[in-house]
Amino acid sequence: MAALKLIIQIPCLNEEETLPATIADLPRSLDGFDSVELLVIDDGSTDRTVAVARECGVEHIVRLTNNKGLAAGFQAGLDACLKLGADVVVNTDADNQYAGADVAKLVAPILAGEADMVVGDRQVERIEHFSDAKKQLQHWGSWVVRRVSNTEVTDTTSGFRAYNREAALGLLVTDDFTYTLESLIQAGKMLVAVDQVEIATNPQTRESRLFDSTGAYVRRNTLSILRIYARYEPLRVFAGASLIVAVLALAAWLPFLIDWIFNGDSSGHIQSLILGAVLFIAALQLMALGVIGDLLAGQRVMTQRVFERVRRVELSLGVEPSHYERGAPKR
């Protein structure tokens, strides 16, 4: 059997306090893998995150020069893991939210050849520090993402994930806020075999760095879900909006039509006619936007395939990872 390498990547932003506990909780050897290595993505930290990572024995560091956001950090880490020869990549959070022992559960379906991508299900309804509003948004958002991605993942915002090499090669996140939703939708569209496993979570160590409050979480995630849905299903979104506006146009024309058909009077209701005409033109424009968006979606798929081929070429040529630094000596 060929030697397999697992790299666990940890996106970080000023995590010097929580990083040691997170690293200590992660396995350094695992059945089915000849080596297990850690990679820290430093997203422009201003504290001792990088120094702490080296002190804790992290083998690889991707050091971004300034804060580029979680999605960009995730993408940079994934690219580095592939160029460092990872056969399986696990992504976890630096705040020790996820139980490190569950890495074995996460990679099991991949090792068994049953999945290309595995998502850890936190069983959100059991997380005590999540508010009711946050839990409801999780359920609603996950339902929307399942519809778009044609997957059955329950916890679509979970960042505890595993990818085999083929699934990671084709992944291209363009959202500038979060990678969790878009990467799952892409996996479904690329016909990547997606599975999920129930995982445990550790007690909360700090407040989220992505959101100042539950209200901010609801607003940002709602906008992300709507944007991603429109990006991947433009024809459905704009055709639906066009139909609604066309119905409103017909409603505006009804007084004129009723008077004309039943009374033979076609001289009145000028305002209704003008309003109906404006709404009908808007409906046609929305439908046109849907067609254009559908064409652009096809172009996006082609761009993603080109990106995958370029990445394969880089790997065959041995191109070094961007912003890469060696960490602690290999154990």
C-alpha positions as CSV (number, residue, x, y, z in Angstrom):
1,M,0.0,0.0,0.0
2,A,1.3,3.5,-0.9
3,A,2.5,5.8,1.9
4,L,-0.1,8.3,2.8
5,K,0.4,11.8,4.3
6,L,-2.1,13.7,6.3
7,I,-1.7,17.4,6.9
8,I,-4.0,19.2,9.4
9,Q,-4.2,22.9,8.6
10,I,-5.1,25.5,11.1
11,P,-6.1,29.0,10.0
12,C,-5.0,31.6,12.6
13,L,-5.4,35.2,13.4
14,N,-3.9,36.3,16.8
15,E,-4.2,32.8,18.3
16,E,-1.2,32.7,20.6
17,E,-3.4,31.9,23.6
18,T,-5.6,29.1,22.2
19,L,-3.2,27.6,19.7
20,P,-1.2,25.5,22.2
21,A,-4.3,23.7,23.5
22,T,-5.5,23.2,19.9
23,I,-2.2,21.6,18.8
24,A,-1.9,19.5,21.9
25,D,-5.4,18.1,21.2
26,L,-4.6,17.0,17.6
27,P,-3.2,13.5,16.8
28,R,0.4,13.3,15.6
29,S,0.0,9.7,14.3
30,L,-3.0,8.0,12.9
31,D,-3.8,4.5,11.6
32,G,-3.8,4.5,7.8
33,F,-1.2,7.3,7.5
34,D,2.6,7.1,7.5
35,S,2.9,10.7,8.6
36,V,0.7,13.3,10.2
37,E,1.9,16.9,9.9
38,L,0.5,20.3,11.0
39,L,0.3,23.5,9.0
40,V,-0.6,26.9,10.5
41,I,-1.9,29.6,8.2
42,D,-1.0,32.9,9.8
43,D,-3.5,35.5,8.5
44,G,-1.6,38.6,9.3
45,S,-1.4,38.0,13.1
46,T,0.2,40.8,15.2
47,D,0.9,38.6,18.2
48,R,3.2,35.6,18.8
49,T,1.1,33.1,16.8
50,V,3.9,32.1,14.5
51,A,6.5,31.7,17.3
52,V,4.0,29.7,19.4
53,A,3.3,27.4,16.4
54,R,7.1,26.7,16.1
55,E,7.4,26.1,19.8
56,C,4.5,23.6,19.6
57,G,6.2,21.6,16.9
58,V,4.2,22.7,13.8
59,E,6.1,21.6,10.7
60,H,4.7,24.0,8.2
61,I,3.7,27.7,8.2
62,V,2.0,29.8,5.6
63,R,2.5,33.4,6.6
64,L,0.3,35.9,4.8
65,T,1.6,39.5,4.9
66,N,-1.6,41.0,6.0
67,N,-5.1,40.0,7.1
68,K,-6.9,38.6,4.0
69,G,-9.8,36.8,5.7
70,L,-10.7,33.3,6.6
71,A,-11.7,32.2,3.1
72,A,-8.3,33.4,1.6
73,G,-6.4,31.8,4.4
74,F,-8.2,28.5,3.9
75,Q,-7.4,28.6,0.1
76,A,-3.8,29.4,0.8
77,G,-3.5,26.6,3.2
78,L,-5.1,24.1,0.9
79,D,-2.7,25.1,-1.9
80,A,0.3,24.6,0.4
81,C,-0.9,21.2,1.7
82,L,-1.2,19.9,-1.9
83,K,2.3,21.2,-2.8
84,L,3.7,19.6,0.4
85,G,2.4,16.2,-0.8
86,A,-0.7,15.8,1.3
87,D,-2.9,12.9,0.3
88,V,-5.6,14.0,2.8
89,V,-6.1,17.5,4.2
90,V,-8.0,18.2,7.4
91,N,-9.1,21.7,8.3
92,T,-9.8,22.7,11.9
93,D,-10.1,25.9,13.9
94,A,-7.4,27.5,16.1
95,D,-9.8,28.1,19.0
96,N,-10.0,24.4,19.8
97,Q,-13.7,24.3,19.0
98,Y,-13.5,20.8,17.6
99,A,-12.3,17.7,19.4
100,G,-8.9,16.6,18.0
101,A,-9.7,12.9,18.7
102,D,-12.4,13.1,16.1
103,V,-9.9,13.6,13.3
104,A,-9.8,9.8,13.0
105,K,-13.6,9.7,12.6
106,L,-13.4,12.5,10.0
107,V,-10.9,10.7,7.7
108,A,-12.3,7.2,8.1
109,P,-14.8,7.5,5.1
110,I,-11.9,8.8,2.9
111,L,-9.6,5.9,3.9
112,A,-12.4,3.5,3.2
113,G,-12.9,4.9,-0.2
114,E,-16.5,5.9,0.6
115,A,-16.1,9.7,0.3
116,D,-13.9,12.4,-1.2
117,M,-14.9,15.1,1.3
118,V,-16.2,14.7,4.9
119,V,-17.9,17.3,7.1
120,G,-18.0,17.1,10.9
121,D,-21.6,17.5,12.2
122,R,-21.4,19.5,15.5
123,Q,-25.1,18.7,16.2
124,V,-25.8,22.4,16.5
125,E,-28.9,22.0,18.6
126,R,-26.8,20.6,21.4
127,I,-24.2,23.5,21.5
128,E,-25.1,25.5,24.6
129,H,-23.4,28.8,23.8
130,F,-25.3,29.1,20.4
131,S,-28.4,31.4,20.7
132,D,-31.8,30.3,19.4
133,A,-31.5,32.7,16.5
134,K,-28.1,31.3,15.6
135,K,-29.4,27.8,15.7
136,Q,-32.4,28.7,13.5
137,L,-30.2,30.4,11.0
138,Q,-28.0,27.3,10.9
139,H,-30.9,25.0,10.2
140,W,-32.4,27.4,7.5
141,G,-29.0,28.1,5.9
142,S,-28.1,24.4,5.8
143,W,-31.4,23.6,4.2
144,V,-30.7,26.2,1.4
145,V,-27.2,24.9,0.9
146,R,-28.4,21.3,0.7
147,R,-30.9,22.3,-2.0
148,V,-28.2,24.1,-4.1
149,S,-25.5,21.6,-3.6
150,N,-27.6,18.4,-3.8
151,T,-25.9,17.1,-0.7
152,E,-27.3,15.8,2.6
153,V,-24.9,17.6,5.0
154,T,-26.6,18.7,8.1
155,D,-24.1,21.2,9.5
156,T,-23.0,23.2,6.4
157,T,-21.1,25.9,8.4
158,S,-18.8,23.4,10.2
159,G,-15.2,24.2,9.6
160,F,-14.0,20.7,10.7
161,R,-13.5,19.0,7.3
162,A,-11.4,16.5,5.5
163,Y,-10.6,16.4,1.7
164,N,-8.8,13.8,-0.3
165,R,-6.3,15.0,-2.9
166,E,-8.7,14.9,-5.8
167,A,-11.4,16.9,-4.0
168,A,-8.9,19.5,-2.8
169,L,-7.4,19.9,-6.3
170,G,-10.6,21.2,-7.8
171,L,-11.7,23.4,-5.0
172,L,-11.7,27.2,-5.7
173,V,-13.3,29.5,-3.1
174,T,-14.1,33.0,-4.4
175,D,-16.2,34.3,-1.5
176,D,-14.3,36.9,0.5
177,F,-16.0,36.0,3.8
178,T,-16.3,32.3,4.4
179,Y,-15.3,29.1,2.7
180,T,-17.7,26.7,4.3
181,L,-20.8,27.2,2.2
182,E,-19.2,27.8,-1.2
183,S,-16.8,24.9,-0.9
184,L,-19.7,22.5,-0.1
185,I,-21.8,23.8,-3.0
186,Q,-18.8,23.4,-5.3
187,A,-18.3,19.8,-4.1
188,G,-21.9,19.0,-4.9
189,K,-21.6,20.6,-8.4
190,M,-18.4,18.7,-9.1
191,L,-20.0,15.4,-8.2
192,V,-17.5,15.0,-5.3
193,A,-18.7,12.2,-2.9
194,V,-19.6,14.1,0.3
195,D,-20.2,12.4,3.6
196,Q,-20.6,13.6,7.2
197,V,-19.8,12.2,10.7
198,E,-21.0,13.3,14.1
199,I,-18.3,15.0,16.1
200,A,-17.8,16.4,19.6
201,T,-17.1,20.1,20.4
202,N,-15.0,21.5,23.2
203,P,-16.2,24.2,25.6
204,Q,-16.0,27.7,24.1
205,T,-12.6,29.4,24.7
206,R,-13.4,32.8,23.3
207,E,-15.9,34.8,21.3
208,S,-16.0,34.4,17.5
209,R,-13.6,36.6,15.6
210,L,-15.9,36.7,12.6
211,F,-18.9,38.2,14.3
212,D,-19.3,40.8,17.0
213,S,-22.8,39.6,17.9
214,T,-25.5,37.1,17.0
215,G,-27.2,39.9,15.0
216,A,-24.0,40.4,13.0
217,Y,-23.8,36.6,12.5
218,V,-27.4,36.5,11.2
219,R,-26.8,39.4,8.8
220,R,-23.5,38.3,7.4
221,N,-24.5,34.6,6.9
222,T,-27.9,35.5,5.4
223,L,-26.2,37.7,2.8
224,S,-23.6,35.0,2.1
225,I,-26.2,32.4,1.6
226,L,-28.2,34.7,-0.8
227,R,-25.1,35.7,-2.7
228,I,-23.9,32.1,-3.1
229,Y,-27.4,30.9,-4.1
230,A,-27.6,33.6,-6.8
231,R,-24.1,32.8,-8.0
232,Y,-24.7,29.1,-8.5
233,E,-28.4,29.2,-9.5
234,P,-28.8,32.6,-11.3
235,L,-31.4,31.5,-13.8
236,R,-33.6,30.1,-11.0
237,V,-33.2,33.2,-8.8
238,F,-33.8,35.8,-11.6
239,A,-36.6,33.8,-13.3
240,G,-38.4,33.6,-10.0
241,A,-38.0,37.3,-9.4
242,S,-39.1,38.0,-13.0
243,L,-42.3,35.9,-12.5
244,I,-43.2,37.8,-9.3
245,V,-42.7,41.2,-11.0
246,A,-44.7,40.0,-14.1
247,V,-47.6,39.0,-11.8
248,L,-47.5,42.5,-10.2
249,A,-47.5,44.0,-13.7
250,L,-50.6,41.9,-14.6
251,A,-52.3,43.0,-11.3
252,A,-51.6,46.7,-12.2
253,W,-53.2,46.1,-15.6
254,L,-56.3,44.4,-14.2
255,P,-58.4,47.6,-13.6
256,F,-57.9,48.6,-17.3
257,L,-58.6,45.1,-18.6
258,I,-61.7,44.7,-16.6
259,D,-63.1,48.0,-17.6
260,W,-62.2,47.4,-21.2
261,I,-63.6,43.8,-21.4
262,F,-66.8,44.4,-19.5
263,N,-67.6,48.0,-20.1
264,G,-65.9,48.7,-23.4
265,D,-64.1,51.7,-22.0
266,S,-60.4,51.9,-22.9
267,S,-59.9,55.5,-22.1
268,G,-59.0,55.4,-18.4
269,H,-56.6,53.9,-15.9
270,I,-53.6,55.6,-17.4
271,Q,-51.6,55.3,-14.2
272,S,-52.3,51.6,-14.0
273,L,-51.1,51.1,-17.6
274,I,-47.9,53.0,-17.0
275,L,-47.2,51.1,-13.8
276,G,-47.9,47.8,-15.4
277,A,-45.7,48.7,-18.4
278,V,-42.8,49.6,-16.1
279,L,-43.2,46.4,-14.1
280,F,-43.4,44.3,-17.3
281,I,-40.1,45.9,-18.6
282,A,-38.5,45.2,-15.2
283,A,-39.7,41.5,-15.5
284,L,-38.1,41.2,-18.9
285,Q,-34.8,42.7,-17.6
286,L,-34.8,40.3,-14.7
287,M,-35.2,37.4,-17.0
288,A,-32.4,38.7,-19.2
289,L,-30.2,39.0,-16.2
290,G,-31.0,35.3,-15.3
291,V,-30.0,34.2,-18.8
292,I,-26.8,36.2,-18.7
293,G,-26.1,34.9,-15.2
294,D,-26.6,31.3,-16.4
295,L,-24.1,31.9,-19.2
296,L,-21.6,33.4,-16.7
297,A,-22.1,30.4,-14.4
298,G,-21.0,28.2,-17.3
299,Q,-17.9,30.3,-17.7
300,R,-17.2,30.0,-14.0
301,V,-17.2,26.2,-14.3
302,M,-14.8,26.4,-17.2
303,T,-12.5,28.7,-15.2
304,Q,-12.6,26.3,-12.3
305,R,-11.5,23.5,-14.6
306,V,-8.7,25.6,-16.0
307,F,-7.6,26.4,-12.4
308,E,-7.5,22.7,-11.5
309,R,-5.4,21.9,-14.5
310,V,-3.0,24.8,-13.7
311,R,-2.7,23.5,-10.1
312,R,-1.9,20.0,-11.4
313,V,0.8,21.4,-13.7
314,E,2.3,23.4,-10.7
315,L,2.3,20.2,-8.6
316,S,4.1,18.2,-11.4
317,L,6.7,21.0,-11.7
318,G,7.3,21.1,-8.0
319,V,6.3,24.8,-7.5
320,E,6.9,25.9,-3.9
321,P,3.9,27.1,-1.8
322,S,3.3,30.8,-1.6
323,H,4.2,32.6,1.6
324,Y,5.7,29.4,2.9
325,E,8.1,29.0,5.9
326,R,9.4,25.9,7.5
327,G,8.3,25.3,11.0
328,A,9.8,23.1,13.6
329,P,12.1,20.2,12.5
330,K,10.2,17.1,11.5
331,R,9.8,14.6,14.3
